[in-house]
């Protein structure tokens, strides 16, 4: 089908449509979608560590005293006059830094015409923006996970039950471990793990089988195994023929954000803010009013807290056939 000329006039008002009518509700809709959708920011995968807005710095510093499992026991007193000798108190910290992430969406006259309904409405925009926020958070998290050391799996073989037992041992043999761990894995890694679980006699009872093998979502919580909460994400790095999943103690991975409302984006752009996650969106038209554009910026960072501050992170690198 050949598309030729679409007759004028196309006025500013005629192009606004549904997106304009509900634009003032965008912030409310962003909040609604944020709380209705699974999110690495709100699921326990990432701990929230602060907002440096107004501090003249892009960094939040996370402190800990005595380190993870490094507290010193009291000395038994032989008598009431036993001298207490001073001991050291260890401190450690890590920095988490906010970065700016940007995205833009645009519609032209032709895209509106061919789209049938004519406009991208504000509800669809809210879902799209929050989806992009979560995709960014997953990507930033996966990058940190891929950098974990101490690989407990076999990078030359697919992920299996033995790898998970090895990871459990690393956690349990770490002083101060609190008995809870999160993990992010590529979908294929969990497929391999679940295949291995089918061959374990102890996991072949009907109820257990259904819990482990039932259909699961493509992004988000998968299942728990050996007390470790496993999450599936397509963002997990798969380079060099290796899936770079990982496990960590809650709190070791955290995010920081900055409040974009402090930017005071000009009112003419009708900015909408979601300070809770560091998101701002504003809109504009091209000089000839033919392009309707929505820009968004996300002010957020994901960081890893050192083992001494929060505990171990374990790489789970396995073969990506």
C-alpha positions in Angstrom: 0.0 0.0 0.0 1.4 3.4 -1.0 0.8 6.3 1.3 0.7 9.7 -0.4 -0.3 13.1 0.8 -2.5 13.8 3.9 -4.2 17.1 3.4 -3.7 20.0 5.8 -4.5 21.3 8.2 -3.2 19.3 11.1 -3.4 21.7 14.0 -1.7 21.5 17.4 -5.1 20.9 19.1 -6.1 18.1 16.8 -2.9 16.2 17.5 -3.2 16.2 21.3 -6.1 13.8 21.7 -6.1 11.3 24.5 -2.6 11.9 25.7 -3.3 15.6 26.4 -6.7 15.0 28.0 -5.1 12.8 30.7 -1.6 14.3 30.9 -2.3 15.8 34.3 -3.1 12.4 35.6 0.2 10.8 34.5 1.8 11.1 37.9 -1.1 9.4 39.6 -1.1 6.6 37.0 2.6 6.1 37.3 2.1 5.5 41.0 -0.7 3.0 40.3 1.3 1.1 37.8 4.4 1.2 40.0 2.5 -0.6 42.8 0.7 -3.0 40.6 3.7 -4.4 38.7 6.5 -6.6 39.9 9.5 -4.5 40.5 13.1 -5.3 41.4 13.0 -2.0 43.3 10.1 -3.1 45.6 10.5 -6.9 45.8 13.4 -7.2 48.1 16.0 -7.7 45.4 17.3 -4.2 45.9 17.5 -2.3 49.2 16.7 1.4 49.1 19.7 3.4 50.4 18.8 7.0 50.1 18.5 10.2 48.0 21.4 12.7 47.7 19.1 15.5 46.4 20.4 18.8 47.8 23.7 17.5 49.1 25.8 18.8 46.3 26.9 15.2 45.6 25.7 12.3 43.5 26.7 9.7 46.1 25.1 8.1 49.1 27.5 6.4 51.6 26.5 3.3 53.4 28.3 2.6 56.7 28.5 -0.4 58.9 30.2 -0.8 62.3 32.0 -4.0 63.2 31.4 -5.5 59.8 29.4 -8.5 58.8 29.7 -11.2 61.5 32.9 -9.5 62.8 31.8 -8.5 66.3 34.1 -9.2 69.1 32.9 -11.3 72.1 33.1 -10.0 75.7 36.0 -11.3 77.7 35.2 -13.4 80.7 36.2 -11.7 84.0 38.2 -13.8 86.4 37.2 -11.4 89.2 35.5 -8.1 89.8 38.8 -6.3 89.4 39.8 -7.9 86.1 41.1 -5.3 83.7 39.1 -4.9 80.4 41.6 -4.5 77.6 40.4 -2.3 74.7 39.5 -4.0 71.4 39.1 -2.5 68.0 35.8 -1.6 66.4 35.9 -2.1 62.7 34.0 0.2 60.3 33.5 -0.1 56.6 31.5 1.8 54.0 30.6 1.7 50.4 29.4 4.4 48.0 26.3 4.2 45.8 26.1 6.8 43.0 23.1 8.2 41.1 23.4 8.4 37.3 21.0 10.0 34.7 19.2 7.6 32.3 17.2 9.1 29.5 14.6 7.9 27.0 12.2 9.6 24.6 9.1 8.5 22.7 7.6 10.3 19.7 4.5 10.2 17.5 4.2 11.7 14.1 1.1 12.6 12.2 1.5 9.5 10.0 2.0 7.2 12.9 -1.3 8.5 14.5 -3.1 8.0 11.2 -1.9 4.5 10.6 -2.3 3.5 14.3 -6.1 3.5 13.9 -7.0 4.8 17.3 -4.9 7.9 16.6 -3.1 8.5 19.8 -0.9 7.0 22.5 -3.0 7.5 25.6 -1.8 8.4 29.0 -2.5 5.0 30.5 -0.3 3.3 27.9 2.4 5.9 28.5 2.4 5.2 32.2 2.8 1.4 31.6 5.5 2.0 29.1 7.5 4.4 31.4 7.3 2.2 34.4 8.2 -0.8 32.3 11.3 1.1 31.1 12.2 2.0 34.7 12.1 -1.7 35.7 14.0 -2.8 32.7 16.7 -0.3 33.6 16.8 -1.5 37.2 17.1 -5.1 36.1 19.9 -4.3 33.7 21.8 -2.3 36.3 21.3 -5.2 38.8 22.4 -7.8 36.3 25.6 -5.9 35.6 26.5 -5.9 39.3 25.6 -9.6 39.7 27.9 -10.4 36.7 30.8 -8.8 38.6 30.5 -11.1 41.7 33.5 -13.2 42.4 33.7 -16.6 44.1 31.9 -18.6 41.5 30.1 -21.6 43.2 28.9 -23.1 39.9 30.7 -24.8 37.1 31.0 -22.5 34.1 31.7 -25.4 31.9 28.4 -27.2 32.7 24.8 -26.3 32.9 23.4 -25.1 36.3 22.3 -28.0 38.5 21.4 -29.0 42.1 25.0 -29.6 43.1 25.8 -25.9 42.2 23.1 -24.7 44.6 24.4 -26.9 47.4 27.8 -25.4 46.8 26.4 -21.9 47.0 24.5 -22.8 50.2 27.7 -23.9 51.8 29.4 -20.6 50.9 26.7 -18.7 52.7 26.5 -20.9 55.7 30.2 -20.9 56.2 30.3 -17.1 56.3 30.3 -15.6 59.8 27.2 -13.7 60.6 25.1 -15.1 57.7 21.4 -14.4 58.5 20.0 -17.3 56.7 18.3 -15.5 53.7 19.6 -15.1 50.1 18.4 -13.8 46.8 19.4 -14.9 43.4 19.0 -13.5 39.8 19.3 -16.0 37.0 18.8 -16.2 33.2 15.7 -18.1 32.3 17.7 -20.9 30.7 19.7 -21.3 33.9 16.5 -22.0 35.9 15.4 -24.3 33.1 18.6 -26.3 33.6 18.2 -26.2 37.4 14.6 -27.5 37.3 15.7 -30.2 34.9 18.3 -31.3 37.4 15.8 -31.2 40.2 13.6 -33.7 38.4 16.3 -36.3 38.9 16.6 -35.8 42.6 14.7 -38.5 44.5 13.9 -36.2 47.4 12.2 -33.7 45.1 9.9 -36.2 43.2 6.9 -36.0 45.5 3.8 -34.7 43.8 3.4 -31.5 45.8 7.1 -30.6 45.7 7.1 -31.4 41.9 4.2 -29.0 41.2 5.8 -26.2 43.3 9.1 -26.5 41.4 8.0 -27.3 37.9 4.7 -25.4 37.3 4.7 -22.7 34.6 6.4 -19.5 35.9 6.5 -15.9 34.8 9.2 -14.7 32.4 10.5 -11.8 34.5 10.4 -11.8 38.3 10.0 -14.3 41.2 10.5 -17.9 40.1 10.7 -20.2 43.1 12.6 -20.8 46.3 15.2 -23.6 46.6 17.2 -24.5 49.7 15.9 -21.3 51.3 17.3 -19.1 48.4 14.7 -16.9 46.6 15.3 -17.2 42.9 14.3 -14.6 40.4 14.3 -14.9 36.6 15.5 -12.0 34.4 16.4 -11.8 30.7 18.9 -9.0 31.7 21.4 -11.5 33.1 24.6 -11.3 31.1 25.2 -14.1 28.6 28.5 -13.4 27.0 31.3 -15.8 26.1 28.9 -18.7 26.2 28.4 -18.2 30.0 25.2 -17.3 31.9 26.3 -14.9 34.7 23.7 -15.3 37.4 24.3 -14.9 41.0 23.2 -15.0 44.6 23.5 -12.5 47.4 22.4 -11.6 50.9 19.5 -9.1 51.1 21.0 -5.6 51.4 24.1 -6.3 49.5 22.6 -4.9 46.3 21.0 -1.5 46.8 19.7 1.4 44.8 19.8 5.2 45.3 17.7 7.8 43.5 17.5 11.6 43.2 14.3 13.5 43.3 13.8 15.1 39.9 11.2 17.6 41.0 14.2 19.6 42.3 15.2 20.2 38.7 12.3 22.7 38.2 11.7 21.7 34.5 9.9 24.7 32.9 6.2 24.6 33.4 5.6 25.0 29.7 6.8 21.4 29.3 4.1 20.3 31.8 6.5 18.0 33.7 5.2 15.1 35.7 7.3 13.7 38.6 7.6 10.4 40.4 10.2 11.3 43.0 9.8 7.9 44.7 11.8 6.3 41.9 13.6 9.3 40.5 11.5 9.6 37.3 10.5 12.8 35.5 8.5 13.0 32.2 7.6 16.1 30.1 6.2 16.6 26.6 6.6 18.9 23.6 5.7 19.3 20.0 8.0 19.9 17.1 8.4 23.4 15.6 5.8 22.5 13.0 3.5 20.7 15.5 3.8 17.5 13.5 5.8 15.5 16.1 4.5 14.9 19.5 7.3 14.0 21.8 7.6 12.7 25.4 11.0 12.8 27.1 11.7 11.0 30.4 14.7 10.9 32.7 15.5 8.5 35.4 17.9 9.4 38.2 19.0 6.2 39.8 22.0 4.0 40.5 22.5 0.4 41.7 25.5 -0.5 43.7 27.1 -3.4 45.5 27.9 -3.2 49.2 31.2 -4.8 50.3 31.2 -8.3 51.9 32.4 -6.8 55.2 29.5 -4.3 55.3 26.7 -6.7 54.3 27.8 -10.2 53.5 28.7 -12.2 50.5 27.6 -12.2 46.9 28.3 -15.4 44.9 28.7 -15.7 41.2 26.7 -18.6 39.6 28.3 -18.8 36.2 27.1 -21.8 34.1 27.3 -22.9 30.5 25.0 -21.2 28.0 24.6 -23.9 25.3 
